[in-house]
């Protein structure tokens, strides 16, 4: 009986740990731009109808080189993204990154997005826990340990930068 209860508790804990929590605010600024602040998923970002997201997602050019390698290497990596829907660097970097994740069929349950306001603060304390100073920031986690980080921009393109980062891990 004790074994059964232990297994049941372990299953419940694992299920709770695997879920992504969604809790964000939409802040409308004076110029009518909308800031997403808090935790959300890709579908929330896509459904927000940001023209910058749709345009930069569609025009992102991805190479078929290394797609299978990226798919295999990201298999055991959890990704956390901090972004500012108001930020030009986010506008440039995040849509191609999301397109890359879509192309390699990265499991969305292993991805968490956090929107920050202009002070680079989330709705909770995540911005402090992960020491966010610039956006966007893409954090690669393995076994709850940070193994890599891309901050603000990339030299060539997101695909090349991600490959270089994964080679170091």
C-alpha positions in Angstrom: 0.0 0.0 0.0 2.8 2.4 0.9 4.4 1.6 -2.5 1.2 2.4 -4.3 0.8 5.7 -2.5 4.4 6.7 -3.2 4.0 5.9 -6.9 0.7 7.8 -7.0 2.3 10.9 -5.3 5.3 10.7 -7.7 3.0 10.6 -10.7 1.0 13.6 -9.5 4.2 15.6 -8.7 5.6 14.8 -12.2 2.4 16.0 -13.8 2.4 19.2 -11.9 6.0 19.8 -12.7 5.5 19.3 -16.4 2.7 21.8 -16.7 3.4 25.3 -17.9 1.7 28.0 -15.9 0.0 30.8 -17.8 -0.5 34.0 -16.0 0.0 37.3 -17.9 -1.5 40.8 -18.2 -2.0 42.8 -21.3 -1.0 46.3 -20.7 -2.1 48.9 -23.2 0.2 51.9 -23.4 -0.6 55.5 -24.4 0.5 54.8 -28.0 -1.9 51.8 -28.0 1.0 49.3 -28.1 0.3 46.2 -26.0 2.7 44.7 -23.6 2.3 41.1 -22.5 3.7 40.8 -18.9 3.9 37.4 -17.2 4.1 33.8 -18.3 2.5 32.6 -21.5 2.8 30.1 -24.3 3.6 30.4 -28.0 -0.1 30.2 -28.9 -0.8 33.2 -26.7 1.9 35.2 -28.5 0.6 34.1 -31.9 -3.0 34.9 -31.0 -2.1 38.4 -29.8 -1.9 39.4 -33.5 1.3 41.4 -33.3 2.2 42.4 -36.9 5.9 42.3 -36.1 5.6 38.7 -35.0 3.7 37.5 -38.0 5.9 39.4 -40.5 9.2 38.3 -39.0 8.1 34.7 -38.5 7.0 34.5 -42.2 10.2 36.2 -43.6 12.6 34.2 -41.4 14.9 32.0 -43.6 16.0 28.8 -42.1 18.5 26.4 -43.5 17.8 22.7 -43.6 21.4 22.2 -42.5 21.7 20.9 -38.9 17.9 20.7 -38.4 18.2 17.0 -37.3 21.2 17.8 -35.1 19.3 20.6 -33.4 16.3 18.3 -33.0 18.4 15.7 -31.3 20.5 18.1 -29.2 17.5 20.0 -27.9 15.7 16.8 -26.9 16.7 17.0 -23.2 16.8 20.8 -23.1 14.1 23.0 -21.5 13.9 26.5 -23.0 12.9 29.7 -21.1 12.5 32.9 -23.1 12.2 36.4 -21.6 10.9 38.9 -24.2 9.5 42.4 -24.4 6.7 42.8 -26.9 7.7 46.4 -27.0 11.4 45.6 -27.8 12.9 45.8 -31.3 15.5 43.1 -30.5 12.6 40.8 -29.5 10.8 41.6 -32.7 13.9 40.6 -34.7 15.1 37.5 -32.8 12.1 35.7 -31.3 9.9 35.1 -34.4 12.8 33.3 -36.3 13.6 31.4 -33.1 9.9 30.3 -32.7 9.9 29.3 -36.4 13.0 27.2 -35.8 11.4 25.5 -32.8 8.3 24.8 -35.0 10.5 23.4 -37.7 12.3 20.9 -35.4 9.0 20.1 -33.7 10.3 21.1 -30.3 7.8 20.0 -27.6 5.9 23.1 -26.5 5.5 21.7 -23.0 9.2 22.2 -22.5 9.1 25.9 -23.5 8.2 28.7 -21.2 7.8 32.4 -22.3 7.9 35.4 -20.0 6.9 38.8 -21.1 8.5 41.8 -19.4 7.6 45.4 -19.1 9.9 48.3 -20.0 11.6 47.9 -16.6 12.4 44.3 -17.6 10.2 42.9 -14.9 7.8 39.9 -15.2 4.5 39.7 -13.3 6.2 37.5 -10.7 9.8 37.3 -9.6 11.1 35.2 -12.5 13.1 38.2 -13.9 15.1 38.2 -10.6 15.5 34.5 -10.4 17.0 34.3 -13.9 18.9 37.7 -13.6 17.3 39.3 -16.6 19.0 42.5 -17.6 18.4 42.5 -21.4 15.7 41.2 -23.7 15.2 39.0 -25.4 17.0 36.4 -23.3 16.8 32.7 -24.3 17.9 30.3 -21.5 18.7 26.6 -22.1 18.2 24.4 -19.1 19.1 20.8 -18.5 18.2 19.0 -15.3 17.1 22.4 -13.8 20.6 23.9 -14.5 21.3 26.6 -16.9 23.6 25.3 -19.7 23.5 28.2 -22.1 22.1 31.7 -22.7 21.5 33.9 -25.8 21.0 37.6 -24.8 19.6 40.4 -26.9 20.9 39.6 -30.4 22.9 37.1 -32.4 25.9 37.7 -34.7 24.8 35.8 -37.8 21.4 34.1 -37.3 19.6 32.2 -34.5 20.2 28.8 -36.1 24.0 29.3 -36.3 24.2 30.8 -32.8 22.2 27.9 -31.3 24.4 25.3 -33.0 27.5 27.0 -31.7 26.0 27.2 -28.2 25.0 23.5 -28.2 28.5 22.4 -29.3 29.8 23.9 -26.1 27.4 21.9 -23.9 
